[in-house]
C-alpha cells in the first residue's frame, strides 16, 4: 500500500501531504522516541501521540512512510513546518493508537 492509498481511504485527516508514493508495509505503534528510532522498520506507518519536532526528526532519520498522530494530538506550527520541509506525510485522528494501528493493518493485509 502507498501513502497515497492511505490518503484516499479517508480513515485519517491529512495534516501535511508529503511523499505520497512511499510504500507502507508495516505499522509501528510507539511513543518512546529512543525505541522508535532504534526499532521502527522501514516502510512503516508510525502511530504515536508524540506531536513534536523530535517526532519529525526521528521519522526523517528512520525513513518512515508517514506519521499518524492519534488521540487528537496535533503538531505545533514549528513541527508542521519541519514536516513540510522534510516532505513527511502526517495524519491526524481522534482514534486511540491501537485502533488507528489496526485500521492501517487491515488496509495493508486485506486491501
N, CA, C and O atoms as a GROMACS GRO file, in nm:
protein
  444
    1UNK      N    1   0.085  -0.117   0.000
    1UNK     CA    2   0.000   0.000   0.000
    1UNK      C    3   0.090   0.124   0.000
    1UNK      O    4   0.199   0.122   0.056
    2UNK      N    5   0.044   0.229  -0.062
    2UNK     CA    6   0.118   0.355  -0.063
    2UNK      C    7   0.054   0.455   0.033
    2UNK      O    8  -0.059   0.437   0.079
    3UNK      N    9   0.128   0.560   0.062
    3UNK     CA   10   0.073   0.669   0.142
    3UNK      C   11  -0.046   0.730   0.068
    3UNK      O   12  -0.145   0.767   0.131
    4UNK      N   13  -0.038   0.739  -0.063
    4UNK     CA   14  -0.149   0.792  -0.141
    4UNK      C   15  -0.276   0.708  -0.120
    4UNK      O   16  -0.385   0.764  -0.108
    5UNK      N   17  -0.262   0.575  -0.114
    5UNK     CA   18  -0.377   0.488  -0.090
    5UNK      C   19  -0.434   0.512   0.050
    5UNK      O   20  -0.556   0.507   0.069
    6UNK      N   21  -0.347   0.537   0.148
    6UNK     CA   22  -0.395   0.567   0.282
    6UNK      C   23  -0.470   0.700   0.284
    6UNK      O   24  -0.572   0.712   0.351
    7UNK      N   25  -0.420   0.796   0.211
    7UNK     CA   26  -0.490   0.925   0.200
    7UNK      C   27  -0.629   0.904   0.139
    7UNK      O   28  -0.728   0.955   0.191
    8UNK      N   29  -0.635   0.828   0.031
    8UNK     CA   30  -0.762   0.805  -0.039
    8UNK      C   31  -0.861   0.723   0.042
    8UNK      O   32  -0.981   0.728   0.016
    9UNK      N   33  -0.812   0.648   0.141
    9UNK     CA   34  -0.902   0.568   0.226
    9UNK      C   35  -0.989   0.656   0.315
    9UNK      O   36  -1.093   0.612   0.363
   10UNK      N   37  -0.947   0.780   0.337
   10UNK     CA   38  -1.020   0.877   0.420
   10UNK      C   39  -1.041   0.830   0.564
   10UNK      O   40  -1.134   0.874   0.630
   11UNK      N   41  -0.954   0.742   0.611
   11UNK     CA   42  -0.963   0.696   0.750
   11UNK      C   43  -0.915   0.805   0.846
   11UNK      O   44  -0.970   0.824   0.954
   12UNK      N   45  -0.810   0.875   0.804
   12UNK     CA   46  -0.748   0.979   0.886
   12UNK      C   47  -0.751   1.112   0.812
   12UNK      O   48  -0.766   1.117   0.690
   13UNK      N   49  -0.737   1.220   0.888
   13UNK     CA   50  -0.728   1.354   0.832
   13UNK      C   51  -0.583   1.384   0.796
   13UNK      O   52  -0.493   1.361   0.877
   14UNK      N   53  -0.561   1.435   0.677
   14UNK     CA   54  -0.425   1.471   0.634
   14UNK      C   55  -0.390   1.608   0.693
   14UNK      O   56  -0.461   1.706   0.671
   15UNK      N   57  -0.280   1.612   0.767
   15UNK     CA   58  -0.230   1.737   0.824
   15UNK      C   59  -0.126   1.798   0.730
   15UNK      O   60  -0.124   1.919   0.706
   16UNK      N   61  -0.041   1.711   0.677
   16UNK     CA   62   0.059   1.753   0.579
   16UNK      C   63   0.077   1.642   0.477
   16UNK      O   64   0.101   1.527   0.514
   17UNK      N   65   0.065   1.676   0.351
   17UNK     CA   66   0.087   1.578   0.246
   17UNK      C   67   0.230   1.587   0.199
   17UNK      O   68   0.271   1.686   0.138
   18UNK      N   69   0.306   1.484   0.228
   18UNK     CA   70   0.445   1.475   0.184
   18UNK      C   71   0.455   1.380   0.066
   18UNK      O   72   0.374   1.385  -0.027
   19UNK      N   73   0.554   1.293   0.071
   19UNK     CA   74   0.574   1.195  -0.035
   19UNK      C   75   0.459   1.094  -0.033
   19UNK      O   76   0.442   1.020   0.064
   20UNK      N   77   0.381   1.092  -0.140
   20UNK     CA   78   0.265   1.004  -0.145
   20UNK      C   79   0.296   0.869  -0.207
   20UNK      O   80   0.214   0.777  -0.199
   21UNK      N   81   0.413   0.855  -0.270
   21UNK     CA   82   0.448   0.727  -0.332
   21UNK      C   83   0.524   0.636  -0.237
   21UNK      O   84   0.562   0.525  -0.275
   22UNK      N   85   0.548   0.681  -0.111
   22UNK     CA   86   0.613   0.594  -0.013
   22UNK      C   87   0.526   0.471   0.011
   22UNK      O   88   0.404   0.480   0.022
   23UNK      N   89   0.591   0.356   0.018
   23UNK     CA   90   0.521   0.231   0.046
   23UNK      C   91   0.500   0.216   0.197
   23UNK      O   92   0.585   0.254   0.277
   24UNK      N   93   0.386   0.159   0.232
   24UNK     CA   94   0.356   0.124   0.371
   24UNK      C   95   0.339  -0.027   0.376
   24UNK      O   96   0.245  -0.082   0.320
   25UNK      N   97   0.433  -0.094   0.445
   25UNK     CA   98   0.423  -0.239   0.457
   25UNK      C   99   0.418  -0.283   0.603
   25UNK      O  100   0.402  -0.402   0.632
   26UNK      N  101   0.431  -0.188   0.695
   26UNK     CA  102   0.428  -0.217   0.838
   26UNK      C  103   0.354  -0.107   0.913
   26UNK      O  104   0.339   0.005   0.864
   27UNK      N  105   0.307  -0.142   1.032
   27UNK     CA  106   0.253  -0.044   1.126
   27UNK      C  107   0.340  -0.050   1.250
   27UNK      O  108   0.372  -0.158   1.298
   28UNK      N  109   0.378   0.066   1.302
   28UNK     CA  110   0.460   0.071   1.422
   28UNK      C  111   0.393   0.167   1.520
   28UNK      O  112   0.374   0.285   1.489
   29UNK      N  113   0.359   0.117   1.638
   29UNK     CA  114   0.295   0.198   1.741
   29UNK      C  115   0.390   0.213   1.858
   29UNK      O  116   0.422   0.116   1.926
   30UNK      N  117   0.436   0.336   1.882
   30UNK     CA  118   0.532   0.359   1.990
   30UNK      C  119   0.538   0.508   2.021
   30UNK      O  120   0.533   0.592   1.931
   31UNK      N  121   0.550   0.540   2.149
   31UNK     CA  122   0.561   0.679   2.191
   31UNK      C  123   0.697   0.714   2.250
   31UNK      O  124   0.724   0.831   2.279
   32UNK      N  125   0.781   0.617   2.269
   32UNK     CA  126   0.914   0.643   2.324
   32UNK      C  127   1.010   0.662   2.206
   32UNK      O  128   1.040   0.566   2.134
   33UNK      N  129   1.057   0.784   2.187
   33UNK     CA  130   1.133   0.817   2.067
   33UNK      C  131   1.260   0.736   2.053
   33UNK      O  132   1.297   0.699   1.942
   34UNK      N  133   1.328   0.707   2.163
   34UNK     CA  134   1.453   0.630   2.153
   34UNK      C  135   1.425   0.489   2.104
   34UNK      O  136   1.504   0.434   2.027
   35UNK      N  137   1.316   0.430   2.145
   35UNK     CA  138   1.279   0.296   2.095
   35UNK      C  139   1.237   0.305   1.950
   35UNK      O  140   1.277   0.223   1.867
   36UNK      N  141   1.157   0.404   1.918
   36UNK     CA  142   1.114   0.421   1.779
   36UNK      C  143   1.234   0.437   1.688
   36UNK      O  144   1.240   0.376   1.581
   37UNK      N  145   1.330   0.518   1.728
   37UNK     CA  146   1.446   0.544   1.644
   37UNK      C  147   1.527   0.417   1.619
   37UNK      O  148   1.582   0.399   1.510
   38UNK      N  149   1.534   0.329   1.716
   38UNK     CA  150   1.618   0.211   1.701
   38UNK      C  151   1.542   0.089   1.647
   38UNK      O  152   1.606  -0.006   1.601
   39UNK      N  153   1.409   0.091   1.651
   39UNK     CA  154   1.336  -0.031   1.615
   39UNK      C  155   1.233  -0.018   1.504
   39UNK      O  156   1.183  -0.119   1.455
   40UNK      N  157   1.201   0.102   1.463
   40UNK     CA  158   1.095   0.116   1.362
   40UNK      C  159   1.143   0.062   1.227
   40UNK      O  160   1.248   0.102   1.177
   41UNK      N  161   1.066  -0.029   1.169
   41UNK     CA  162   1.105  -0.083   1.038
   41UNK      C  163   1.084   0.021   0.928
   41UNK      O  164   0.998   0.109   0.939
   42UNK      N  165   1.163   0.010   0.822
   42UNK     CA  166   1.140   0.094   0.705
   42UNK      C  167   1.001   0.065   0.650
   42UNK      O  168   0.943  -0.040   0.677
   43UNK      N  169   0.951   0.157   0.574
   43UNK     CA  170   0.818   0.148   0.511
   43UNK      C  171   0.707   0.131   0.615
   43UNK      O  172   0.609   0.061   0.591
   44UNK      N  173   0.724   0.196   0.729
   44UNK     CA  174   0.624   0.189   0.835
   44UNK      C  175   0.536   0.312   0.840
   44UNK      O  176   0.580   0.424   0.812
   45UNK      N  177   0.412   0.290   0.876
   45UNK     CA  178   0.323   0.397   0.918
   45UNK      C  179   0.340   0.402   1.070
   45UNK      O  180   0.310   0.304   1.138
   46UNK      N  181   0.387   0.512   1.120
   46UNK     CA  182   0.417   0.526   1.263
   46UNK      C  183   0.300   0.594   1.332
   46UNK      O  184   0.267   0.708   1.302
   47UNK      N  185   0.238   0.523   1.425
   47UNK     CA  186   0.126   0.576   1.502
   47UNK      C  187   0.178   0.616   1.639
   47UNK      O  188   0.237   0.534   1.709
   48UNK      N  189   0.156   0.742   1.678
   48UNK     CA  190   0.210   0.794   1.802
   48UNK      C  191   0.125   0.908   1.856
   48UNK      O  192   0.039   0.960   1.785
   49UNK      N  193   0.149   0.946   1.980
   49UNK     CA  194   0.088   1.066   2.038
   49UNK      C  195   0.194   1.174   2.060
   49UNK      O  196   0.166   1.278   2.120
   50UNK      N  197   0.313   1.150   2.011
   50UNK     CA  198   0.422   1.247   2.026
   50UNK      C  199   0.421   1.343   1.907
   50UNK      O  200   0.481   1.315   1.804
   51UNK      N  201   0.354   1.455   1.923
   51UNK     CA  202   0.340   1.551   1.814
   51UNK      C  203   0.435   1.667   1.829
   51UNK      O  204   0.391   1.781   1.850
   52UNK      N  205   0.564   1.641   1.818
   52UNK     CA  206   0.661   1.750   1.834
   52UNK      C  207   0.774   1.739   1.733
   52UNK      O  208   0.777   1.648   1.650
   53UNK      N  209   0.867   1.831   1.740
   53UNK     CA  210   0.978   1.839   1.646
   53UNK      C  211   1.063   1.712   1.648
   53UNK      O  212   1.113   1.669   1.544
   54UNK      N  213   1.081   1.652   1.766
   54UNK     CA  214   1.163   1.531   1.775
   54UNK      C  215   1.099   1.415   1.699
   54UNK      O  216   1.170   1.331   1.642
   55UNK      N  217   0.968   1.410   1.697
   55UNK     CA  218   0.898   1.306   1.621
   55UNK      C  219   0.929   1.321   1.472
   55UNK      O  220   0.953   1.221   1.403
   56UNK      N  221   0.928   1.442   1.423
   56UNK     CA  222   0.959   1.466   1.282
   56UNK      C  223   1.102   1.426   1.253
   56UNK      O  224   1.130   1.366   1.149
   57UNK      N  225   1.194   1.459   1.343
   57UNK     CA  226   1.335   1.423   1.325
   57UNK      C  227   1.354   1.271   1.321
   57UNK      O  228   1.424   1.220   1.234
   58UNK      N  229   1.291   1.200   1.414
   58UNK     CA  230   1.302   1.054   1.416
   58UNK      C  231   1.241   0.994   1.290
   58UNK      O  232   1.297   0.902   1.232
   59UNK      N  233   1.127   1.045   1.249
   59UNK     CA  234   1.062   0.996   1.127
   59UNK      C  235   1.153   1.013   1.006
   59UNK      O  236   1.161   0.925   0.920
   60UNK      N  237   1.221   1.125   0.999
   60UNK     CA  238   1.312   1.151   0.889
   60UNK      C  239   1.432   1.057   0.893
   60UNK      O  240   1.470   0.999   0.792
   61UNK      N  241   1.492   1.043   1.009
   61UNK     CA  242   1.609   0.956   1.024
   61UNK      C  243   1.576   0.809   0.999
   61UNK      O  244   1.655   0.737   0.938
   62UNK      N  245   1.460   0.766   1.046
   62UNK     CA  246   1.421   0.626   1.033
   62UNK      C  247   1.355   0.597   0.899
   62UNK      O  248   1.323   0.482   0.868
   63UNK      N  249   1.334   0.700   0.819
   63UNK     CA  250   1.272   0.687   0.687
   63UNK      C  251   1.136   0.617   0.693
   63UNK      O  252   1.109   0.525   0.615
   64UNK      N  253   1.052   0.662   0.786
   64UNK     CA  254   0.917   0.607   0.794
   64UNK      C  255   0.836   0.659   0.675
   64UNK      O  256   0.868   0.762   0.616
   65UNK      N  257   0.731   0.588   0.642
   65UNK     CA  258   0.648   0.628   0.528
   65UNK      C  259   0.558   0.745   0.561
   65UNK      O  260   0.534   0.831   0.476
   66UNK      N  261   0.507   0.747   0.685
   66UNK     CA  262   0.419   0.855   0.729
   66UNK      C  263   0.401   0.846   0.880
   66UNK      O  264   0.439   0.747   0.943
   67UNK      N  265   0.344   0.950   0.936
   67UNK     CA  266   0.314   0.956   1.079
   67UNK      C  267   0.164   0.972   1.095
   67UNK      O  268   0.101   1.049   1.022
   68UNK      N  269   0.108   0.899   1.189
   68UNK     CA  270  -0.032   0.918   1.225
   68UNK      C  271  -0.036   0.962   1.370
   68UNK      O  272   0.002   0.887   1.459
   69UNK      N  273  -0.081   1.084   1.394
   69UNK     CA  274  -0.094   1.135   1.530
   69UNK      C  275  -0.231   1.094   1.582
   69UNK      O  276  -0.334   1.136   1.530
   70UNK      N  277  -0.231   1.011   1.685
   70UNK     CA  278  -0.355   0.956   1.741
   70UNK      C  279  -0.399   1.034   1.864
   70UNK      O  280  -0.330   1.124   1.912
   71UNK      N  281  -0.518   0.996   1.914
   71UNK     CA  282  -0.571   1.052   2.039
   71UNK      C  283  -0.595   1.203   2.033
   71UNK      O  284  -0.600   1.269   2.137
   72UNK      N  285  -0.612   1.258   1.911
   72UNK     CA  286  -0.639   1.400   1.897
   72UNK      C  287  -0.518   1.491   1.911
   72UNK      O  288  -0.533   1.612   1.927
   73UNK      N  289  -0.399   1.434   1.906
   73UNK     CA  290  -0.276   1.514   1.919
   73UNK      C  291  -0.251   1.590   1.789
   73UNK      O  292  -0.270   1.536   1.680
   74UNK      N  293  -0.208   1.714   1.801
   74UNK     CA  294  -0.178   1.797   1.683
   74UNK      C  295  -0.032   1.845   1.689
   74UNK      O  296   0.028   1.853   1.796
   75UNK      N  297   0.021   1.876   1.573
   75UNK     CA  298   0.156   1.932   1.564
   75UNK      C  299   0.152   2.081   1.592
   75UNK      O  300   0.057   2.150   1.554
   76UNK      N  301   0.255   2.130   1.659
   76UNK     CA  302   0.268   2.276   1.672
   76UNK      C  303   0.317   2.330   1.537
   76UNK      O  304   0.357   2.254   1.450
   77UNK      N  305   0.313   2.461   1.521
   77UNK     CA  306   0.345   2.524   1.392
   77UNK      C  307   0.488   2.496   1.346
   77UNK      O  308   0.512   2.473   1.228
   78UNK      N  309   0.583   2.498   1.438
   78UNK     CA  310   0.723   2.470   1.401
   78UNK      C  311   0.741   2.327   1.353
   78UNK      O  312   0.813   2.302   1.256
   79UNK      N  313   0.675   2.233   1.419
   79UNK     CA  314   0.685   2.092   1.380
   79UNK      C  315   0.617   2.069   1.246
   79UNK      O  316   0.667   1.993   1.163
   80UNK      N  317   0.504   2.134   1.224
   80UNK     CA  318   0.436   2.124   1.095
   80UNK      C  319   0.524   2.179   0.983
   80UNK      O  320   0.532   2.120   0.875
   81UNK      N  321   0.589   2.291   1.008
   81UNK     CA  322   0.679   2.349   0.909
   81UNK      C  323   0.794   2.253   0.877
   81UNK      O  324   0.835   2.240   0.761
   82UNK      N  325   0.845   2.186   0.979
   82UNK     CA  326   0.954   2.089   0.960
   82UNK      C  327   0.905   1.968   0.881
   82UNK      O  328   0.978   1.916   0.796
   83UNK      N  329   0.783   1.922   0.908
   83UNK     CA  330   0.726   1.810   0.832
   83UNK      C  331   0.714   1.847   0.684
   83UNK      O  332   0.741   1.766   0.596
   84UNK      N  333   0.672   1.971   0.658
   84UNK     CA  334   0.662   2.018   0.520
   84UNK      C  335   0.800   2.022   0.456
   84UNK      O  336   0.818   1.978   0.342
   85UNK      N  337   0.897   2.075   0.529
   85UNK     CA  338   1.035   2.084   0.478
   85UNK      C  339   1.092   1.946   0.449
   85UNK      O  340   1.162   1.928   0.349
   86UNK      N  341   1.063   1.848   0.535
   86UNK     CA  342   1.116   1.713   0.520
   86UNK      C  343   1.030   1.626   0.427
   86UNK      O  344   1.066   1.511   0.400
   87UNK      N  345   0.919   1.680   0.379
   87UNK     CA  346   0.829   1.610   0.288
   87UNK      C  347   0.771   1.483   0.352
   87UNK      O  348   0.762   1.378   0.288
   88UNK      N  349   0.731   1.494   0.480
   88UNK     CA  350   0.676   1.383   0.556
   88UNK      C  351   0.524   1.398   0.565
   88UNK      O  352   0.474   1.502   0.608
   89UNK      N  353   0.453   1.295   0.524
   89UNK     CA  354   0.308   1.297   0.536
   89UNK      C  355   0.269   1.272   0.681
   89UNK      O  356   0.316   1.177   0.743
   90UNK      N  357   0.183   1.358   0.733
   90UNK     CA  358   0.135   1.347   0.871
   90UNK      C  359  -0.017   1.343   0.868
   90UNK      O  360  -0.082   1.425   0.802
   91UNK      N  361  -0.073   1.248   0.940
   91UNK     CA  362  -0.217   1.235   0.954
   91UNK      C  363  -0.258   1.265   1.098
   91UNK      O  364  -0.175   1.264   1.189
   92UNK      N  365  -0.386   1.291   1.116
   92UNK     CA  366  -0.446   1.318   1.247
   92UNK      C  367  -0.567   1.228   1.264
   92UNK      O  368  -0.642   1.204   1.170
   93UNK      N  369  -0.585   1.178   1.387
   93UNK     CA  370  -0.707   1.104   1.419
   93UNK      C  371  -0.739   1.118   1.567
   93UNK      O  372  -0.650   1.137   1.650
   94UNK      N  373  -0.865   1.109   1.598
   94UNK     CA  374  -0.911   1.106   1.737
   94UNK      C  375  -0.902   0.964   1.794
   94UNK      O  376  -0.912   0.945   1.915
   95UNK      N  377  -0.884   0.867   1.706
   95UNK     CA  378  -0.882   0.727   1.749
   95UNK      C  379  -0.763   0.700   1.841
   95UNK      O  380  -0.660   0.766   1.831
   96UNK      N  381  -0.779   0.604   1.932
   96UNK     CA  382  -0.666   0.561   2.013
   96UNK      C  383  -0.558   0.498   1.924
   96UNK      O  384  -0.585   0.455   1.812
   97UNK      N  385  -0.438   0.493   1.975
   97UNK     CA  386  -0.325   0.440   1.898
   97UNK      C  387  -0.354   0.300   1.844
   97UNK      O  388  -0.334   0.274   1.726
   98UNK      N  389  -0.401   0.211   1.930
   98UNK     CA  390  -0.424   0.073   1.890
   98UNK      C  391  -0.526   0.065   1.776
   98UNK      O  392  -0.504  -0.006   1.678
   99UNK      N  393  -0.636   0.137   1.790
   99UNK     CA  394  -0.739   0.134   1.685
   99UNK      C  395  -0.687   0.190   1.553
   99UNK      O  396  -0.718   0.136   1.447
  100UNK      N  397  -0.609   0.296   1.559
  100UNK     CA  398  -0.550   0.352   1.437
  100UNK      C  399  -0.457   0.251   1.372
  100UNK      O  400  -0.458   0.234   1.250
  101UNK      N  401  -0.377   0.185   1.453
  101UNK     CA  402  -0.286   0.083   1.401
  101UNK      C  403  -0.359  -0.032   1.336
  101UNK      O  404  -0.318  -0.080   1.230
  102UNK      N  405  -0.468  -0.075   1.396
  102UNK     CA  406  -0.550  -0.183   1.339
  102UNK      C  407  -0.607  -0.143   1.204
  102UNK      O  408  -0.611  -0.224   1.112
  103UNK      N  409  -0.653  -0.019   1.193
  103UNK     CA  410  -0.708   0.028   1.064
  103UNK      C  411  -0.604   0.018   0.953
  103UNK      O  412  -0.634  -0.026   0.842
  104UNK      N  413  -0.482   0.059   0.983
  104UNK     CA  414  -0.374   0.051   0.882
  104UNK      C  415  -0.340  -0.094   0.852
  104UNK      O  416  -0.322  -0.131   0.736
  105UNK      N  417  -0.332  -0.175   0.956
  105UNK     CA  418  -0.301  -0.317   0.938
  105UNK      C  419  -0.402  -0.383   0.846
  105UNK      O  420  -0.364  -0.461   0.758
  106UNK      N  421  -0.529  -0.352   0.863
  106UNK     CA  422  -0.634  -0.409   0.779
  106UNK      C  423  -0.613  -0.368   0.634
  106UNK      O  424  -0.627  -0.451   0.543
  107UNK      N  425  -0.581  -0.242   0.611
  107UNK     CA  426  -0.559  -0.195   0.473
  107UNK      C  427  -0.439  -0.264   0.409
  107UNK      O  428  -0.444  -0.304   0.292
  108UNK      N  429  -0.332  -0.279   0.485
  108UNK     CA  430  -0.211  -0.343   0.432
  108UNK      C  431  -0.238  -0.489   0.397
  108UNK      O  432  -0.195  -0.537   0.292
  109UNK      N  433  -0.308  -0.558   0.485
  109UNK     CA  434  -0.323  -0.703   0.471
  109UNK      C  435  -0.451  -0.751   0.403
  109UNK      O  436  -0.460  -0.866   0.360
  110UNK      N  437  -0.551  -0.662   0.394
  110UNK     CA  438  -0.678  -0.706   0.338
  110UNK      C  439  -0.729  -0.612   0.229
  110UNK      O  440  -0.836  -0.634   0.171
  111UNK      N  441  -0.653  -0.510   0.202
  111UNK     CA  442  -0.696  -0.416   0.097
  111UNK      C  443  -0.800  -0.333   0.143
  111UNK      O  444  -0.848  -0.248   0.068
   0.00000   0.00000   0.00000
